[in-house]
């Protein structure tokens, strides 16, 4: 191969390596600037962006509110990852890994910091008693699929999505490599959903809430403009499940929080009350 890459003896970062996220990616951690986090009036403070990982938590909170759990009221503050908000000192104090979403629960004497979207889902499920079964076997099934998601989604997003949609140049090998894995994962889900109504069984759970923003959005044609390329129509059980989840009112509400892109009715940059989402959805075409 004429352009074959030979790794150096010791890797060093080039100042500009191309791609959509080149300006914020670095090989070190920690705060890059001083910036305090805003704090709203509710005990639960969410610092996030409406990416698939961010949607998991806002959907969970909206599902809890739909059940009448008043203590799940929350303020959602936008952390713009392209503007490097996640490297502000206040955010790093909550999540030293500088990734969204991050949550602070101020309902206790000492605030509790929770980061990693899966950890937040489990925390909220256990705190409020919904979407995570008490039955030992059913709970194990939900946790299996939650951990499956957190092992699998990086291949879909950082692997397939990066090389297919975001990399500055398109190369056949990485696109083929990650397309094969993305399709294998969709096949795993399709075969599971041929047997069950929801991901982990007959009950809607945090497994569905975690997986839908990634794989549901993919088969609904909302990810990477890749629906035809991935032949998503062939995953009929995943499609059935994705469309079913998509019709849930809490999902419609949660997926548009901390967004500043898309249609006008899909943009709720900050959420401090139900009225913020209501006003955006009122602009949705009939």
ZADOVEX-385427 format. One line per 8 residues: number of its first residue (from 0); their letters; for each residue x, y, z of N, C-alpha, C, O. Coordinates in steps of 0.02 Angstrom, whole numbers, plus 50000, padded with zeros to 5 digits. Last residue first. Example, Ala and Ser with C-alpha at 12.3 -4.5 7.8 and 13.67 -1.06 7.14 Angstrom:
REM ZADOVEX-385427
1> sa> 50642,49888,50354,50684,49947,50357,50645,50002,50394,50670,50057,50402 ~ 50660,49716,50390,50615,49775,50390,50660,49835,50390,50712,49834,50423 $
REM end
This chain:
REM ZADOVEX-385427
285> xxxxxxxx> 47568,50985,50612,47518,50932,50623,47528,50875,50574,47490,50825,50576 ~ 47732,51036,50662,47679,51032,50612,47631,50974,50626,47652,50921,50650 ~ 47768,51109,50819,47773,51050,50776,47717,51049,50725,47659,51060,50744 ~ 47756,51206,50911,47775,51228,50843,47779,51170,50794,47792,51180,50734 ~ 47735,51142,51028,47678,51177,51000,47692,51202,50929,47646,51216,50891 ~ 47860,51102,51067,47818,51053,51034,47756,51085,51003,47727,51058,50956 ~ 47904,51221,51132,47937,51197,51072,47891,51149,51033,47885,51156,50972 ~ 47816,51230,51240,47820,51285,51192,47853,51264,51127,47833,51285,51073 $
277> xxxxxxxx> 47843,51112,51310,47776,51124,51282,47779,51177,51227,47748,51169,51175 ~ 47972,51133,51357,47961,51083,51306,47894,51094,51272,47888,51087,51211 ~ 47943,51237,51448,47996,51246,51398,47988,51196,51341,47997,51214,51282 ~ 47848,51185,51536,47827,51235,51486,47879,51246,51432,47862,51262,51376 ~ 47914,51108,51627,47879,51074,51572,47860,51122,51517,47856,51103,51458 ~ 48069,51195,51658,48001,51175,51676,47970,51141,51616,47996,51144,51561 ~ 48193,51205,51608,48185,51220,51679,48115,51207,51705,48103,51206,51765 ~ 48306,51169,51485,48241,51150,51512,48240,51163,51587,48280,51136,51625 $
269> xxxxxxxx> 48382,51237,51341,48382,51228,51414,48311,51211,51436,48263,51237,51409 ~ 48351,51214,51206,48420,51220,51227,48427,51208,51302,48473,51174,51324 ~ 48258,51128,51117,48248,51154,51185,48317,51158,51216,48340,51111,51249 ~ 48204,51097,50962,48258,51132,50996,48236,51161,51063,48199,51210,51066 ~ 48109,51050,50878,48152,51001,50909,48206,51032,50953,48250,50997,50979 ~ 48045,51152,50815,48009,51119,50869,48050,51066,50905,48029,51040,50957 ~ 48137,51184,50714,48127,51231,50770,48093,51197,50829,48109,51212,50886 ~ 48241,51042,50672,48183,51085,50663,48172,51129,50724,48195,51112,50779 $
261> xxxxxxxx> 48419,51050,50713,48358,51018,50689,48303,51067,50677,48315,51128,50671 ~ 48492,51111,50867,48495,51095,50796,48430,51059,50778,48392,51039,50822 ~ 48512,51117,51001,48511,51180,50965,48518,51168,50890,48547,51209,50854 ~ 48453,51031,51147,48468,51031,51075,48465,51102,51048,48423,51142,51068 ~ 48405,51002,51273,48476,51019,51264,48498,51012,51192,48554,50991,51177 ~ 48275,50893,51219,48304,50935,51271,48380,50942,51260,48413,50894,51241 ~ 48217,50803,51135,48230,50870,51108,48261,50917,51159,48272,50976,51144 ~ 48190,50684,51199,48241,50683,51147,48257,50752,51119,48306,50760,51082 $
253> xxxxxxxx> 48085,50705,51290,48153,50700,51314,48205,50706,51259,48260,50732,51272 ~ 47967,50708,51211,47988,50766,51250,48063,50763,51267,48099,50812,51259 ~ 47961,50584,51153,47955,50643,51110,47980,50705,51146,48011,50749,51116 ~ 47964,50510,51270,48020,50505,51223,48019,50566,51177,48071,50595,51163 ~ 47841,50539,51326,47901,50559,51362,47963,50556,51317,48009,50596,51326 ~ 47755,50481,51231,47756,50554,51240,47819,50577,51276,47848,50628,51259 ~ 47804,50360,51115,47795,50377,51186,47802,50452,51196,47850,50482,51171 ~ 47840,50333,50986,47774,50361,50998,47760,50378,51071,47708,50407,51086 $
245> xxxxxxxx> 47963,50271,50990,47960,50339,50963,47893,50373,50976,47889,50434,50977 ~ 47933,50142,51027,47962,50187,51076,47955,50259,51055,47943,50304,51096 ~ 47882,50098,50902,47841,50095,50962,47867,50143,51015,47829,50180,51045 ~ 47993,50111,50820,47933,50152,50806,47887,50153,50866,47856,50205,50880 ~ 48077,50016,50879,48097,50086,50876,48037,50132,50864,48032,50185,50895 ~ 48006,49895,50859,48021,49920,50926,48037,49995,50926,48012,50032,50968 ~ 48007,49889,50719,47945,49887,50757,47954,49917,50826,47914,49958,50848 ~ 48147,49889,50695,48104,49943,50670,48038,49946,50709,48016,50000,50729 $
237> xxxxxxxx> 48182,49769,50751,48210,49830,50780,48168,49890,50758,48155,49935,50797 ~ 48113,49686,50663,48095,49686,50734,48122,49748,50770,48089,49776,50814 ~ 48175,49711,50541,48104,49725,50549,48084,49728,50623,48042,49768,50642 ~ 48296,49755,50464,48292,49738,50536,48221,49753,50560,48210,49802,50596 ~ 48290,49803,50337,48293,49731,50344,48288,49709,50417,48277,49650,50431 ~ 48298,49938,50342,48231,49909,50332,48232,49833,50342,48180,49803,50355 ~ 48431,49972,50343,48396,49967,50408,48327,49936,50400,48300,49909,50449 ~ 48550,49969,50263,48491,49928,50248,48448,49917,50310,48432,49860,50328 $
229> xxxxxxxx> 48654,50055,50278,48650,50000,50326,48591,49953,50314,48583,49903,50349 ~ 48623,50142,50173,48688,50108,50173,48686,50048,50219,48714,49996,50203 ~ 48500,50194,50214,48503,50151,50155,48568,50110,50155,48567,50051,50139 ~ 48541,50264,50331,48488,50214,50334,48492,50166,50274,48487,50106,50282 ~ 48632,50366,50356,48658,50301,50336,48605,50247,50332,48622,50187,50331 ~ 48646,50491,50416,48620,50487,50348,48641,50420,50316,48664,50417,50259 ~ 48680,50485,50550,48734,50482,50502,48711,50480,50429,48752,50467,50385 ~ 48520,50445,50604,48591,50443,50621,48635,50437,50559,48628,50390,50520 $
221> xxxxxxxx> 48389,50428,50575,48409,50492,50605,48483,50495,50621,48506,50545,50650 ~ 48320,50314,50534,48351,50358,50484,48375,50424,50510,48380,50472,50472 ~ 48278,50221,50620,48228,50271,50600,48257,50322,50552,48223,50370,50532 ~ 48391,50152,50649,48344,50119,50603,48287,50166,50583,48252,50153,50535 ~ 48452,50252,50733,48485,50227,50672,48434,50196,50624,48434,50213,50565 ~ 48366,50267,50839,48375,50323,50794,48408,50301,50728,48393,50328,50675 ~ 48385,50140,50896,48319,50160,50872,48325,50217,50822,48295,50216,50768 ~ 48518,50148,50932,48498,50101,50880,48428,50114,50853,48414,50102,50795 $
213> xxxxxxxx> 48522,50270,51019,48573,50249,50971,48545,50206,50915,48547,50226,50856 ~ 48404,50285,51092,48434,50344,51059,48490,50327,51010,48504,50366,50965 ~ 48379,50145,51136,48340,50179,51083,48374,50239,51053,48374,50245,50991 ~ 48459,50106,51244,48475,50082,51177,48440,50121,51123,48467,50130,51068 ~ 48407,50167,51361,48478,50175,51343,48491,50159,51270,48530,50193,51237 ~ 48274,50130,51362,48290,50201,51364,48363,50213,51343,48378,50263,51311 ~ 48287,49991,51367,48257,50023,51308,48276,50097,51304,48293,50122,51251 ~ 48344,49982,51494,48379,49953,51437,48352,49984,51372,48391,50002,51328 $
205> xxxxxxxx> 48252,50033,51581,48309,50076,51565,48351,50046,51509,48390,50082,51478 ~ 48100,49967,51503,48149,49975,51556,48204,50023,51536,48204,50050,51480 ~ 47946,49883,51480,47988,49940,51461,48036,49955,51519,48015,49956,51577 ~ 47927,49708,51483,47918,49772,51516,47969,49823,51491,48028,49807,51482 ~ 47958,49587,51428,47892,49615,51412,47880,49683,51442,47828,49714,51429 ~ 48133,49605,51390,48074,49565,51407,48010,49599,51389,48007,49636,51340 ~ 48230,49694,51353,48246,49645,51406,48188,49601,51425,48194,49563,51473 ~ 48168,49767,51245,48235,49738,51240,48247,49682,51291,48273,49629,51272 $
197> xxxxxxxx> 47997,49713,51221,48048,49763,51235,48116,49727,51239,48119,49666,51236 ~ 47943,49592,51177,47912,49655,51158,47961,49713,51166,47967,49756,51122 ~ 48045,49458,51111,48020,49499,51165,47990,49564,51139,48009,49589,51086 ~ 48090,49393,50996,48065,49352,51052,48030,49393,51106,47989,49366,51143 ~ 48136,49485,50912,48090,49436,50883,48057,49395,50938,48005,49365,50927 ~ 48229,49549,50986,48163,49580,50982,48113,49537,50943,48053,49553,50942 ~ 48341,49468,50962,48313,49473,51030,48241,49499,51027,48198,49473,51063 ~ 48360,49492,50827,48344,49424,50849,48315,49424,50920,48270,49385,50935 $
189> xxxxxxxx> 48391,49628,50829,48334,49604,50791,48312,49534,50814,48253,49520,50819 ~ 48508,49635,50905,48446,49665,50930,48385,49637,50895,48333,49623,50926 ~ 48594,49567,50816,48585,49544,50885,48520,49570,50914,48481,49532,50943 ~ 48585,49652,50706,48559,49584,50701,48548,49553,50770,48499,49518,50780 ~ 48650,49763,50756,48580,49769,50738,48547,49700,50731,48489,49691,50749 ~ 48777,49705,50767,48741,49727,50827,48667,49735,50813,48625,49716,50854 ~ 48808,49686,50632,48804,49628,50677,48765,49646,50740,48724,49606,50763 ~ 48810,49818,50589,48758,49774,50565,48751,49711,50607,48696,49686,50617 $
181> xxxxxxxx> 48925,49861,50658,48860,49895,50670,48803,49850,50647,48752,49845,50681 ~ 49022,49776,50602,49005,49770,50672,48938,49804,50688,48899,49777,50727 ~ 49022,49819,50467,49009,49749,50483,48988,49741,50556,48941,49704,50571 ~ 49058,49952,50487,48993,49936,50459,48974,49864,50475,48918,49849,50494 ~ 49189,49939,50532,49138,49960,50580,49067,49952,50553,49020,49946,50593 ~ 49253,49889,50414,49262,49857,50479,49205,49875,50526,49175,49831,50558 ~ 49219,49981,50313,49196,49911,50309,49199,49877,50377,49154,49840,50396 ~ 49284,50094,50366,49212,50095,50354,49185,50024,50349,49133,50009,50379 $
173> xxxxxxxx> 49419,50053,50372,49382,50066,50434,49307,50069,50424,49269,50049,50468 ~ 49440,50026,50225,49449,49976,50277,49411,49993,50341,49372,49951,50364 ~ 49411,50143,50148,49371,50083,50142,49378,50037,50201,49328,50011,50227 ~ 49397,50308,50208,49440,50252,50192,49400,50188,50196,49359,50179,50242 ~ 49373,50478,50183,49340,50413,50187,49388,50359,50164,49417,50362,50110 ~ 49427,50613,50287,49433,50574,50226,49399,50506,50237,49396,50481,50293 ~ 49385,50666,50408,49399,50712,50352,49408,50677,50285,49399,50708,50233 ~ 49244,50583,50483,49315,50585,50468,49328,50630,50408,49287,50633,50363 $
165> xxxxxxxx> 49102,50577,50489,49138,50634,50517,49212,50638,50499,49240,50692,50501 ~ 49039,50462,50430,49009,50529,50425,49055,50586,50443,49048,50641,50415 ~ 49117,50345,50439,49069,50353,50384,49048,50425,50374,49040,50448,50318 ~ 49197,50361,50553,49229,50350,50488,49182,50360,50429,49204,50380,50375 ~ 49097,50388,50654,49155,50431,50643,49182,50423,50572,49190,50472,50535 ~ 49003,50284,50644,48983,50353,50633,49042,50398,50617,49037,50441,50574 ~ 49087,50168,50673,49051,50177,50609,49035,50250,50596,49052,50276,50543 ~ 49155,50223,50802,49181,50182,50748,49146,50197,50682,49172,50235,50640 $
157> xxxxxxxx> 49081,50302,50886,49151,50318,50875,49183,50280,50819,49233,50301,50791 ~ 48950,50233,50860,48963,50305,50858,49035,50322,50842,49049,50352,50790 ~ 48965,50092,50856,48918,50126,50812,48936,50199,50804,48937,50226,50749 ~ 49060,50068,50953,49073,50044,50886,49026,50078,50835,49046,50091,50779 ~ 48999,50123,51067,49059,50154,51040,49078,50130,50970,49108,50167,50931 ~ 48889,50031,51087,48878,50096,51056,48941,50131,51032,48939,50165,50981 ~ 48935,49917,51160,48923,49914,51088,48920,49982,51055,48946,49991,51000 ~ 48946,49933,51295,49002,49903,51260,48996,49908,51185,49047,49904,51150 $
149> xxxxxxxx> 48825,49989,51324,48885,50029,51338,48949,49998,51311,49000,50031,51305 ~ 48739,49885,51286,48737,49949,51252,48802,49988,51262,48830,50015,51215 ~ 48770,49788,51381,48781,49775,51309,48785,49841,51271,48829,49851,51229 ~ 48724,49848,51496,48797,49842,51487,48814,49826,51414,48866,49847,51389 ~ 48588,49836,51466,48616,49902,51479,48692,49900,51469,48721,49945,51438 ~ 48574,49698,51455,48566,49738,51395,48591,49809,51405,48613,49841,51357 ~ 48600,49660,51589,48637,49630,51533,48635,49676,51473,48686,49691,51443 ~ 48501,49730,51659,48571,49750,51667,48615,49720,51611,48663,49753,51589 $
141> xxxxxxxx> 48388,49658,51617,48394,49730,51603,48467,49752,51606,48491,49788,51563 ~ 48420,49532,51671,48410,49540,51599,48418,49614,51578,48451,49629,51529 ~ 48423,49559,51808,48484,49537,51774,48479,49547,51699,48527,49567,51667 ~ 48287,49588,51829,48337,49640,51838,48403,49622,51802,48434,49665,51770 ~ 48233,49462,51808,48215,49516,51763,48265,49574,51768,48283,49604,51717 ~ 48291,49392,51916,48304,49371,51848,48290,49428,51798,48328,49440,51752 ~ 48242,49464,52029,48313,49454,52019,48329,49438,51946,48375,49466,51917 ~ 48126,49595,52030,48137,49524,52020,48209,49511,51997,48233,49544,51951 $
133> xxxxxxxx> 48125,49731,52016,48151,49704,52078,48165,49629,52073,48209,49603,52106 ~ 48173,49817,51862,48133,49769,51902,48167,49749,51967,48228,49750,51973 ~ 48170,49978,51824,48220,49928,51840,48187,49878,51887,48174,49894,51944 ~ 48068,50070,51809,48105,50050,51749,48166,50005,51763,48208,49996,51719 ~ 48072,50149,51972,48040,50133,51908,48091,50112,51856,48149,50133,51858 ~ 48119,50207,52093,48086,50143,52093,48048,50126,52030,47998,50091,52033 ~ 48198,50318,52118,48126,50328,52112,48086,50263,52105,48025,50264,52112 ~ 48328,50268,52134,48304,50322,52177,48228,50326,52177,48197,50335,52230 $
125> xxxxxxxx> 48341,50174,52032,48342,50152,52102,48315,50205,52149,48282,50189,52198 ~ 48333,50258,51920,48287,50200,51927,48284,50177,51999,48230,50162,52024 ~ 48440,50345,51943,48371,50371,51943,48320,50315,51952,48271,50323,51987 ~ 48548,50253,51935,48538,50295,51994,48466,50319,51999,48434,50315,52051 ~ 48534,50203,51806,48527,50158,51863,48513,50198,51927,48471,50179,51967 ~ 48558,50322,51734,48495,50286,51726,48483,50239,51785,48428,50236,51812 ~ 48689,50352,51775,48635,50399,51791,48567,50363,51786,48523,50373,51828 ~ 48759,50246,51720,48758,50254,51792,48701,50300,51814,48669,50288,51864 $
117> xxxxxxxx> 48740,50275,51585,48712,50213,51614,48708,50217,51689,48659,50194,51719 ~ 48809,50398,51572,48737,50395,51561,48706,50332,51590,48651,50335,51618 ~ 48920,50467,51683,48909,50410,51638,48834,50397,51633,48800,50386,51684 ~ 48896,50528,51852,48914,50535,51781,48917,50466,51749,48917,50415,51783 ~ 48838,50619,51987,48830,50556,51950,48849,50568,51878,48823,50614,51845 ~ 48859,50683,52148,48877,50689,52078,48870,50620,52045,48894,50570,52071 ~ 48758,50745,52272,48784,50683,52243,48797,50694,52169,48752,50713,52132 ~ 48779,50864,52405,48762,50847,52336,48794,50781,52314,48850,50765,52334 $
109> xxxxxxxx> 48725,50829,52568,48783,50839,52525,48764,50820,52454,48735,50767,52443 ~ 48591,50811,52602,48631,50861,52638,48694,50879,52598,48714,50937,52596 ~ 48499,50794,52446,48528,50769,52508,48569,50824,52542,48579,50878,52513 ~ 48463,50846,52325,48409,50831,52372,48434,50803,52438,48393,50788,52483 ~ 48543,50874,52219,48549,50917,52277,48495,50903,52330,48483,50945,52373 ~ 48630,50786,52107,48569,50779,52147,48579,50818,52212,48618,50798,52255 ~ 48692,50818,51951,48702,50832,52022,48634,50828,52056,48587,50862,52037 ~ 48758,50735,51808,48700,50753,51849,48722,50767,51921,48766,50733,51947 $
101> xxxxxxxx> 48808,50737,51640,48827,50734,51710,48769,50762,51750,48735,50808,51728 ~ 48822,50647,51482,48790,50693,51529,48821,50686,51598,48854,50636,51614 ~ 48978,50720,51426,48908,50726,51445,48875,50658,51442,48897,50615,51404 ~ 49141,50711,51496,49093,50688,51447,49022,50702,51473,49009,50697,51532 ~ 49252,50725,51585,49234,50778,51537,49190,50753,51480,49200,50772,51422 ~ 49295,50648,51688,49305,50621,51621,49283,50669,51567,49294,50655,51508 ~ 49255,50706,51805,49325,50714,51787,49341,50686,51718,49395,50699,51691 ~ 49113,50785,51833,49135,50727,51794,49207,50736,51772,49219,50772,51723 $
93> xxxxxxxx> 49118,50890,51925,49063,50842,51927,49083,50778,51891,49071,50723,51916 ~ 49232,50958,51890,49223,50940,51960,49167,50889,51969,49169,50848,52016 ~ 49208,50984,51758,49258,50934,51774,49253,50913,51847,49269,50856,51864 ~ 49116,51089,51772,49094,51025,51744,49143,50969,51762,49123,50914,51778 ~ 49197,51189,51828,49138,51165,51863,49115,51098,51838,49096,51055,51878 ~ 49296,51209,51729,49315,51183,51795,49255,51156,51833,49261,51105,51867 ~ 49259,51150,51564,49256,51202,51615,49268,51171,51683,49252,51112,51694 ~ 49249,51054,51470,49315,51062,51500,49318,51121,51549,49371,51139,51573 $
85> xxxxxxxx> 49127,51061,51413,49140,51003,51457,49208,51007,51491,49224,50966,51535 ~ 49131,51163,51322,49102,51176,51388,49118,51121,51438,49122,51133,51498 ~ 49181,51161,51192,49224,51139,51246,49197,51156,51315,49235,51164,51363 ~ 49096,51180,51089,49126,51241,51118,49169,51226,51179,49190,51271,51215 ~ 49054,51054,51067,49095,51084,51015,49125,51150,51037,49175,51172,51008 ~ 48973,51033,51179,49037,50998,51176,49082,51027,51121,49143,51023,51127 ~ 48886,51131,51280,48902,51126,51209,48971,51095,51201,49022,51127,51216 ~ 48772,51094,51390,48845,51090,51387,48863,51079,51314,48856,51023,51288 $
77> xxxxxxxx> 48628,51167,51454,48664,51147,51394,48739,51149,51404,48767,51200,51425 ~ 48540,51101,51590,48583,51154,51565,48624,51128,51506,48650,51072,51509 ~ 48390,51067,51655,48438,51040,51607,48476,51098,51575,48447,51138,51539 ~ 48317,51036,51810,48344,51087,51766,48395,51055,51720,48439,51019,51744 ~ 48172,50935,51852,48244,50946,51842,48257,51010,51801,48214,51034,51764 ~ 48073,50821,51945,48080,50886,51911,48154,50904,51907,48193,50890,51952 ~ 48057,50709,52020,48101,50703,51961,48105,50767,51921,48136,50768,51868 ~ 47962,50730,52113,48032,50741,52134,48082,50731,52077,48141,50743,52086 $
69> xxxxxxxx> 47846,50687,52053,47860,50758,52055,47932,50773,52074,47960,50824,52053 ~ 47797,50571,51956,47851,50576,52006,47874,50648,52008,47917,50669,51970 ~ 47704,50542,51859,47683,50582,51916,47735,50587,51971,47718,50606,52028 ~ 47745,50483,51746,47715,50439,51796,47692,50477,51858,47665,50447,51905 ~ 47806,50588,51684,47743,50564,51656,47707,50517,51703,47645,50511,51701 ~ 47923,50593,51758,47874,50646,51767,47806,50625,51739,47754,50643,51767 ~ 47985,50479,51705,47968,50482,51776,47916,50536,51789,47869,50525,51828 ~ 48002,50519,51572,47962,50460,51587,47940,50461,51661,47882,50445,51676 $
61> xxxxxxxx> 48090,50625,51591,48022,50639,51566,47976,50580,51577,47916,50589,51590 ~ 48202,50554,51635,48171,50603,51679,48100,50619,51657,48055,50626,51698 ~ 48229,50476,51520,48215,50444,51585,48179,50493,51631,48129,50475,51663 ~ 48255,50577,51426,48198,50532,51416,48179,50500,51482,48120,50496,51499 ~ 48371,50629,51484,48312,50671,51480,48249,50630,51465,48195,50647,51490 ~ 48456,50516,51472,48439,50542,51538,48377,50586,51535,48334,50582,51579 ~ 48466,50490,51333,48448,50437,51380,48421,50466,51445,48370,50443,51471 ~ 48515,50607,51275,48444,50591,51270,48422,50537,51318,48366,50538,51342 $
53> xxxxxxxx> 48654,50597,51292,48615,50646,51330,48541,50631,51331,48507,50641,51381 ~ 48684,50498,51200,48698,50487,51270,48660,50536,51315,48637,50518,51369 ~ 48642,50561,51077,48611,50499,51102,48624,50486,51176,48578,50466,51212 ~ 48636,50738,51123,48664,50682,51085,48629,50618,51109,48589,50620,51156 ~ 48598,50861,51187,48549,50813,51161,48577,50763,51111,48544,50748,51061 ~ 48695,50879,51334,48682,50899,51265,48641,50843,51234,48648,50785,51253 ~ 48710,50936,51506,48709,50887,51453,48701,50920,51385,48700,50981,51379 ~ 48676,50924,51668,48721,50961,51625,48736,50916,51565,48770,50865,51571 $
45> xxxxxxxx> 48545,50939,51783,48575,50900,51729,48616,50946,51685,48594,51000,51666 ~ 48497,50931,51946,48529,50975,51897,48565,50931,51846,48610,50892,51863 ~ 48369,50912,52056,48407,50878,52005,48432,50928,51953,48392,50963,51921 ~ 48300,51009,52135,48355,50970,52163,48399,50936,52111,48460,50932,52120 ~ 48275,51166,52046,48256,51098,52063,48314,51060,52095,48372,51078,52082 ~ 48323,51290,52006,48283,51286,52067,48267,51216,52090,48247,51206,52147 ~ 48494,51282,51943,48424,51302,51942,48389,51288,52007,48421,51276,52058 ~ 48655,51338,51920,48613,51297,51963,48542,51324,51962,48531,51382,51978 $
37> xxxxxxxx> 48797,51331,51808,48735,51363,51832,48695,51313,51875,48702,51253,51866 ~ 48967,51305,51853,48905,51279,51824,48846,51318,51850,48844,51335,51909 ~ 49106,51412,51816,49059,51382,51863,48997,51357,51827,48977,51385,51775 ~ 49257,51396,51741,49187,51411,51727,49143,51374,51777,49144,51313,51779 ~ 49418,51408,51680,49377,51416,51739,49306,51434,51718,49295,51482,51682 ~ 49482,51280,51570,49465,51349,51586,49421,51350,51647,49389,51300,51665 ~ 49513,51149,51568,49552,51193,51524,49537,51266,51535,49575,51310,51513 ~ 49524,51013,51682,49494,51077,51661,49542,51116,51617,49602,51116,51628 $
29> xxxxxxxx> 49561,50844,51621,49561,50900,51668,49532,50963,51639,49519,50967,51579 ~ 49676,50749,51516,49612,50763,51548,49618,50824,51593,49672,50853,51601 ~ 49748,50723,51351,49752,50733,51423,49683,50751,51450,49637,50767,51412 ~ 49748,50718,51213,49763,50656,51250,49769,50665,51325,49793,50619,51360 ~ 49603,50798,51141,49671,50800,51165,49685,50735,51204,49638,50702,51225 ~ 49483,50876,51041,49512,50813,51062,49585,50822,51081,49625,50850,51043 ~ 49442,50997,50989,49431,50985,51061,49463,50921,51086,49469,50912,51147 ~ 49470,51003,50854,49489,51060,50895,49480,51048,50970,49508,51085,51010 $
21> xxxxxxxx> 49417,50887,50797,49489,50894,50804,49508,50949,50853,49558,50943,50889 ~ 49290,50851,50766,49305,50860,50837,49379,50872,50850,49402,50867,50907 ~ 49285,50835,50627,49239,50882,50659,49259,50898,50731,49247,50953,50754 ~ 49449,50824,50549,49387,50798,50576,49348,50849,50617,49375,50900,50638 ~ 49624,50852,50593,49566,50849,50549,49505,50819,50583,49509,50792,50638 ~ 49727,50873,50677,49725,50809,50643,49663,50799,50601,49650,50744,50576 ~ 49831,50988,50733,49769,50985,50695,49769,50920,50656,49806,50912,50608 ~ 49943,50956,50810,49898,51009,50832,49831,51007,50796,49779,51022,50826 $
13> xxxxxxxx> 49973,50786,50844,49977,50841,50797,49926,50893,50818,49872,50876,50841 ~ 50045,50706,50983,49986,50735,50952,50003,50790,50903,50044,50834,50917 ~ 50151,50564,50965,50140,50632,50989,50081,50661,50951,50069,50643,50893 ~ 50212,50402,51004,50159,50444,50974,50158,50513,51006,50163,50519,51067 ~ 50365,50336,50969,50326,50367,51022,50275,50414,50990,50294,50460,50953 ~ 50394,50282,50843,50414,50246,50903,50375,50270,50963,50353,50230,51004 ~ 50250,50296,50730,50315,50317,50758,50331,50277,50821,50288,50242,50848 ~ 50178,50182,50613,50175,50216,50678,50244,50237,50701,50293,50199,50692 $
5> xxxxxx> 50155,50208,50448,50203,50176,50493,50202,50213,50559,50222,50271,50562 ~ 50027,50182,50333,50050,50221,50390,50098,50180,50433,50083,50123,50451 ~ 50033,50175,50157,50028,50140,50221,50061,50180,50277,50115,50208,50268 ~ 50017,50218,50028,50009,50267,50082,50003,50234,50150,49972,50261,50195 ~ 50036,50104,49949,50080,50161,49940,50077,50210,49999,50127,50239,50017 ~ 50043,49940,50000,50000,50000,50000,50044,50062,50000,50085,50071,50045 $
REM end
